[in-house]
């Protein structure tokens, strides 16, 4: 027993057992308590008969490490080997073995972990690691999946953000079981601006077409309103809303997003400067999701609304990222709405040439002034609407 304890790498975590685990977890929320109780029951079953993979997902402090260590300690109490390691510690060990003064060979350590009868990988937020680190984890997990070796994984990432290679492994109903201790917001949800109070309340019902405007100006606003409302019923291809700040284009874009979300459609509403900031931050060591994973999810979202597409994209890096995003969605014919203060001839040609394609894009130029100007009188919704 002492030998099994020594080689388990649990150390002080050997005191974390099922006996001293709070049966409902630490949360006072009834829903979270129910989820924890379900996870506890499944963890006990897995400890009795560890087959396949068990994935426990939840935020920091939700009890997933205690559950994982309780499983490992239970196996040891039954005279069976188990090996516990955090992903960060694992990667540090693997890097250290490249040192010529290392007392253990790289292959020896890696093979020991790969073939452990029960492996507990704690805190696998590996999307934030380097390409080298991801490669080693890929190799480890692929080996254990193909060899059908029992593995328990904990993560604070939403499981849908795991790399595509392992989404299939984790979601394999005959091999894996995923336990959610608390619903996590995805990285896309953290990017979305639609929950901000002002945007959340922008709907077609409270949009104002300003009847006091000259007729030719008002018609551009009414036409954009009618087109946007019809498009929201069946979002296909692209809509470009052009006009000065405050002319109503963001309201129409947010109204589209709110209507789609209300009908259960997946839509991402994001302000372009915020998008670029998020992409830059994903390079940081504390990022929960890798740049590549984040960018791929944004590129492929069913309906994407890019608000305030403008001069902030002046740096070469920003231009390249926005071009890649625009080009991918253009080629994939994915529904997209763009609001901008720029005319097409003021944009980079690589982007403007796609936005000018009338086969996929409808450009709506709103010539109304800033509705926030106190000198402009705004009234209620229009009595009649014509296409601009």
Secondary structure, DSSP 8 states (H G I E B T S, - for coil): -HHHHHHTT-GGGGG--STTS-TT-S---HHHHHHHHHHHHHHHHHHHS--SEEEEE--TTSSHHHHHHHHHHHHHHTT---EEEEHHHHHHHHHHTTSTT-SS-HHHHHHHHHT-SEEEEE---GGGS-HHHHHHHHHHHHHHHHTT-EEEEEESS-GGGS-HHHHHHHT-TTTEEEEESS----HHHHH--TTSHHHHT--STT----TTS-HHHHHHHHHHHHHHHHHHHS--SEEEEE-STTSSHHHHHHHHHHHHHHTT--EEEEEHHHHHHHHHHTTSTT-SS-HHHHHHHHHH-SEEEEE--SGGGGSHHHHHHHHHHHHHHHHHT-EEEEEESS-GGGS-HHHHHHHT-TTTEEEEE-----TT-TTS---SS-S-----
